[in-house]
Amino acid sequence: MNEMTSNDLNLVPFVSVDHMMKIVLEIGVEKVLTGIAEYLENDFKRWELFDKTPRVASHSNEGVIELMPTSDGEVYGFKYVNGHPKNTKEGLQTVTAFGVLADVNTGYPVLLSEMTILTALRTAATSAMAAKYLMPKGSKTMAMIGNGAQSEFQALAFKAITGISNLRLYDIDATATDRCAKNLNGLGFNIVKCNSEQMAVEGAEIITTVTADKQYATILTDNMVGSGVHINAIGGDCPGKTELHKDILLRSEIFVEYPPQTRIEGEIQQLPEDYPVTELWQVMTGDAEGRTTDKQITLFDSVGFAIEDFSALRYIRDQLEATGQFQNLDMVADPDDPRDLFGMILRAQAAQGK
């Protein structure tokens, strides 16, 4: 087992993809999801302590590359992440990511981690955490439109955190639905594979939309959405990419993570800049109301925010000592004299006999 130590500050714990999978398997997927959700709740309830800025994005015709930074004053964190919908056709992941935590007092990194798997986990945990506050009481059925890489994580998070047991699945690619249903078989769900969006939403108290195409799309039309449902919209996450008809937004109470970012990237980019929305953290602290009536439509317009990645990285760092699933990387130069960095190179040259 690796030992975490603060004595060798040049050694940084690194969580690889293999380490991440082993952490998830050792702890259990649903337990990891509920654990991340607990860290998320803790950080959302101290939201005002954090530095907040919309993610720094570099857009191209093919996708986007983003940096997502934040700090609570003691720890700094950021995530590098891309979104390239075309990648699936080339056998590549649509989203890849890695993240860093650092000590604010020294600036030294204290964790480097893969975040392709971790982003899927934190996104699902965030969705289910929000639904816990916004969904109709006693909800048991979720429609999931879009059955790609995120779908199983979403289903398991909602099962573990909100108690849903019925899934209605639809994707324009029937093989994606077949894969999702197969992967979730035996994990406590009653699954119905649907042949249209309309069929999927029938009888669902929660509707999750999670598609990947970078375009203005109408995955849900107004006539598909009855009163009293909760919509978990996570596919609209960059400028020019939406999933819901504008009329649905106008009928809904809209909840967001960080308005300056969501107005650029979320479903509400279809609405005026001053259109009223509620920040999720305010519901969680009791400063704002969530669902108020049985007939109300609630919409979580989720685009993903840096504090969520910060929470997920904190959770993973706290699991390292118990699981031993990391390796130490020699990432920070450590000369004998901090002012003599070049001398460190010269001494290495001498040691090699050159």
Secondary structure, 3 states (H helix, E strand, C coil): CCCCCCCCCCEEEEECHHHHHHHHHHHCHHHHHHHHHHHHHHHHCCHHHCECCCCEEEECCCCEEEEEEEECCCEEEEEEEEECHHHHHHCCCCCCEEEEEEECCCCCEEEEEECHHHHHHHHHHHHHHHHHHHCCCCCCEEEEECCCCCHHHHHHHHHHHHCCCEEEEECCCHHHHHHHHHHHCCCCCEEEECCCHHHHHCCCCEEEECCCCCCEEEEECHHHCCCCCEEEECCCCECCEEEECHHHHHHEEEEECCHHHHHHHCHHHHCCCCCCCEEHHHHHHCCCCCCCCCCCEEEEECCCCHHHHHHHHHHHHHHHHHHCCCEEEECCCCCCCCCCHHHHHHHHHHHCCC
